[in-house]
């Protein structure tokens, strides 16, 4: 089974988590645009419906609950988690293929899934993105204008649990200033082996 020997693969694995509103998705998008970084964001499978602008195979692999459960039963998911009534999971094959080629794979996943990955890949780099003060999460979520009061409440309850597990990560990055956070994350990834070769820049 590949999970038993994944550490022998030449690539590098990075796991990034954080509560809704922490800005982790924005950070990931920004670092992937940087020429200093050579990394690929893993595409997760989900049972939720696509949001406006999301594309199959780019943002997510959109599957039915039955399809998701079948994939999971076949052992084809690196990790899986449930949030807001929907299932999420990381397909194993694309991640392993990238690591086998010496690439850097970034998993932007829920804490629940990250803890599973930690069991299989303890030497991966685990990063938790957070805000300086809890109330800022609600402020950011309301600023989005895409969440109902019920959804915001559910996400904030979940955020309490997620922040209680921040100590399970190697680095906690406080996203107070976006530009500074981007620079810190770029430095961390370069140190972890996810920097672009000079010939790639």
C-alpha positions as CSV (number, residue, x, y, z in Angstrom):
1,X,0.0,0.0,0.0
2,X,1.4,3.4,-1.0
3,X,0.7,5.0,2.4
4,X,3.3,2.7,4.0
5,X,6.1,4.0,1.8
6,X,5.0,7.5,0.7
7,X,7.9,9.0,2.7
8,X,10.3,7.5,0.2
9,X,8.8,9.5,-2.7
10,X,11.0,12.4,-3.8
11,X,8.3,15.1,-3.6
12,X,7.0,17.2,-0.8
13,X,3.6,17.4,0.9
14,X,2.1,20.5,2.5
15,X,-1.2,20.5,4.3
16,X,-3.0,23.8,4.9
17,X,-6.1,24.3,7.1
18,X,-7.9,27.0,8.9
19,X,-11.4,28.2,9.9
20,X,-13.7,29.7,7.4
21,X,-12.8,33.4,7.1
22,X,-9.2,32.9,7.9
23,X,-8.2,33.7,4.4
24,X,-6.4,30.4,3.7
25,X,-7.8,30.1,0.2
26,X,-6.7,33.6,-0.7
27,X,-3.2,32.8,0.6
28,X,-3.0,29.6,-1.3
29,X,-4.1,31.3,-4.5
30,X,-1.5,34.1,-4.0
31,X,1.5,31.8,-3.4
32,X,0.7,29.7,-6.4
33,X,1.1,32.8,-8.5
34,X,4.6,33.4,-7.2
35,X,7.5,32.4,-9.5
36,X,9.5,31.3,-6.4
37,X,7.1,28.5,-5.8
38,X,6.7,25.3,-7.7
39,X,3.7,23.6,-6.2
40,X,0.3,22.1,-7.3
41,X,-2.9,22.4,-5.4
42,X,-4.6,19.1,-5.0
43,X,-8.2,19.0,-6.2
44,X,-10.7,17.5,-3.7
45,X,-13.8,15.5,-4.4
46,X,-17.1,16.9,-2.8
47,X,-20.7,16.0,-2.6
48,X,-21.9,19.6,-2.6
49,X,-23.3,21.4,-5.6
50,X,-20.9,23.7,-7.6
51,X,-21.0,27.4,-6.7
52,X,-21.2,30.0,-9.5
53,X,-17.9,30.0,-11.4
54,X,-16.6,26.7,-10.1
55,X,-15.4,24.2,-12.6
56,X,-15.3,20.4,-12.6
57,X,-11.8,19.1,-12.1
58,X,-10.4,22.6,-11.3
59,X,-12.1,23.7,-8.1
60,X,-13.5,20.3,-7.2
61,X,-14.5,16.9,-8.5
62,X,-18.3,17.1,-8.0
63,X,-19.7,13.7,-7.2
64,X,-22.9,12.2,-5.7
65,X,-23.0,10.9,-2.1
66,X,-23.2,7.4,-3.6
67,X,-20.1,8.0,-5.8
68,X,-18.2,9.5,-2.9
69,X,-19.0,6.5,-0.6
70,X,-17.9,4.1,-3.3
71,X,-14.6,5.9,-3.9
72,X,-14.0,5.9,-0.1
73,X,-14.8,2.2,0.2
74,X,-12.3,1.4,-2.5
75,X,-9.6,3.1,-0.5
76,X,-9.0,5.8,-3.1
77,X,-9.1,8.8,-0.7
78,X,-6.1,10.1,1.2
79,X,-8.5,11.7,3.7
80,X,-12.1,12.5,4.1
81,X,-14.2,14.9,6.2
82,X,-17.8,16.1,6.5
83,X,-18.8,19.7,6.8
84,X,-22.1,21.5,6.6
85,X,-23.8,18.3,5.5
86,X,-21.4,17.6,2.6
87,X,-18.5,15.2,2.2
88,X,-15.0,16.2,1.1
89,X,-12.0,14.0,0.3
90,X,-8.6,14.0,-1.4
91,X,-8.1,11.5,-4.2
92,X,-4.9,9.5,-3.6
93,X,-3.7,8.9,-7.1
94,X,-3.0,12.5,-8.3
95,X,-1.1,13.3,-5.1
96,X,1.1,10.2,-5.2
97,X,1.8,10.7,-8.9
98,X,2.9,14.3,-8.2
99,X,5.1,13.3,-5.3
100,X,6.6,10.4,-7.4
101,X,7.7,13.0,-10.0
102,X,9.4,15.1,-7.2
103,X,6.7,17.8,-7.2
104,X,5.2,19.7,-4.3
105,X,1.6,18.9,-3.5
106,X,-0.5,21.3,-1.4
107,X,-3.6,20.0,0.3
108,X,-6.0,22.7,1.4
109,X,-8.3,20.6,3.6
110,X,-10.5,20.6,6.8
111,X,-8.8,19.9,10.1
112,X,-10.7,16.6,10.4
113,X,-9.0,15.4,7.2
114,X,-5.6,16.9,8.1
115,X,-5.5,14.9,11.3
116,X,-6.0,11.7,9.1
117,X,-3.2,12.8,6.8
118,X,-0.9,13.3,9.8
119,X,-1.3,9.7,10.7
120,X,-0.1,8.6,7.3
121,X,2.4,11.4,6.5
122,X,3.9,12.7,9.7
123,X,6.8,14.4,8.0
124,X,4.6,16.6,5.8
125,X,4.5,20.3,6.6
126,X,1.3,21.2,8.4
127,X,0.2,24.8,8.4
128,X,-2.7,26.3,10.2
129,X,-4.0,29.7,9.1
130,X,-5.8,31.8,11.8
131,X,-6.9,35.3,12.6
132,X,-5.6,37.4,15.6
133,X,-9.1,37.6,17.2
134,X,-12.0,35.2,17.0
135,X,-14.6,37.9,16.3
136,X,-12.8,38.8,13.0
137,X,-14.0,35.5,11.6
138,X,-17.6,36.5,11.9
139,X,-16.8,40.0,10.5
140,X,-15.1,38.4,7.4
141,X,-17.8,35.9,6.9
142,X,-20.5,38.5,7.0
143,X,-18.5,40.7,4.6
144,X,-18.6,37.9,2.0
145,X,-22.3,38.4,1.7
146,X,-22.8,34.8,0.7
147,X,-23.6,33.1,4.0
148,X,-26.9,33.0,5.9
149,X,-27.0,33.6,9.6
150,X,-27.5,29.9,10.2
151,X,-24.5,29.1,8.0
152,X,-22.3,31.7,9.7
153,X,-23.3,30.3,13.1
154,X,-22.4,26.8,12.0
155,X,-19.0,27.9,10.7
156,X,-18.2,29.8,13.8
157,X,-19.1,26.8,16.0
158,X,-16.8,24.7,13.8
159,X,-14.1,27.3,14.0
160,X,-13.9,26.9,17.8
161,X,-13.2,23.2,17.4
162,X,-10.7,23.8,14.6
163,X,-8.7,26.4,16.6
164,X,-8.6,24.0,19.5
165,X,-6.6,21.7,17.2
166,X,-4.1,24.3,15.9
167,X,-1.5,22.8,18.2
168,X,-1.4,19.7,16.0
169,X,0.1,21.7,13.2
170,X,3.8,22.6,12.7
171,X,3.2,26.2,12.1
172,X,0.3,28.6,13.0
173,X,0.2,31.5,10.6
174,X,-1.7,34.5,11.9
175,X,-3.2,36.1,8.8
176,X,-3.4,39.7,10.1
177,X,-1.7,41.4,7.1
178,X,-2.3,39.6,3.8
179,X,0.9,40.7,2.1
180,X,3.1,39.8,5.1
181,X,1.3,36.4,5.4
182,X,2.0,35.7,1.7
183,X,5.7,36.4,2.2
184,X,5.9,34.2,5.3
185,X,4.1,31.3,3.6
186,X,6.4,31.6,0.5
187,X,9.5,31.4,2.8
188,X,8.1,28.4,4.6
189,X,7.3,26.5,1.4
190,X,10.8,27.3,0.0
191,X,12.3,25.9,3.2
192,X,10.2,22.8,2.8
193,X,11.5,22.1,-0.7
194,X,8.7,23.7,-2.7
195,X,10.8,26.4,-4.3
196,X,11.1,26.6,-8.1
197,X,14.4,25.7,-9.7
198,X,16.2,28.6,-11.3
199,X,15.6,27.2,-14.7
200,X,11.8,27.2,-13.9
201,X,11.7,30.8,-12.8
